[in-house]
Amino acid sequence: MINFEEELKKFHPSLEVEDAEEAIYNQDLTDMADLLVKIVKESGEQESAE
C-alpha cells in the first residue's frame, strides 16, 4: 500500500514548471483593455492634429 505522507515528503516541484511560471509572470502582456486605451489615445491625437 502507498504511504501518501511519505510520498509527499519526497515531492519536489519540477524546476521546469518554476522556470515557466517565472517567465510567464515576468512578461509584459498586452490585453484587450490596453489595446482599447491605445486606440482611443491614438484616435484623440489624430483628431487634435487635424
C-alpha positions in Angstrom: 0.0 0.0 0.0 1.2 3.5 -0.8 2.1 5.7 2.2 0.9 9.1 1.0 2.6 11.0 3.8 6.0 9.6 2.9 5.4 10.2 -0.8 4.5 13.9 -0.1 7.7 14.3 1.9 9.7 13.2 -1.2 7.9 15.5 -3.5 9.9 18.3 -5.1 8.3 20.6 -7.8 9.8 20.4 -11.2 12.3 23.2 -12.0 10.9 23.4 -15.5 7.5 24.4 -14.1 9.0 27.0 -11.8 11.1 28.4 -14.7 8.0 28.6 -16.9 6.0 30.3 -14.2 8.6 32.9 -13.7 8.8 33.6 -17.4 5.1 33.9 -17.7 4.7 36.3 -14.8 7.6 38.5 -15.9 6.3 39.0 -19.4 4.5 42.3 -20.1 1.4 41.0 -21.9 -1.0 43.4 -23.6 -4.6 42.6 -23.0 -7.8 44.0 -24.7 -8.1 46.8 -22.3 -4.6 48.0 -23.1 -5.3 47.8 -26.8 -8.5 49.8 -26.4 -6.8 52.5 -24.4 -4.0 52.8 -27.0 -6.6 53.0 -29.9 -8.6 55.8 -28.1 -5.4 57.7 -27.3 -4.2 57.5 -30.9 -7.6 58.5 -32.2 -7.6 61.6 -29.9 -4.1 62.5 -31.0 -5.1 62.3 -34.7 -8.2 64.4 -34.2 -6.2 67.1 -32.4 -3.6 67.1 -35.2 -6.2 67.8 -37.9 
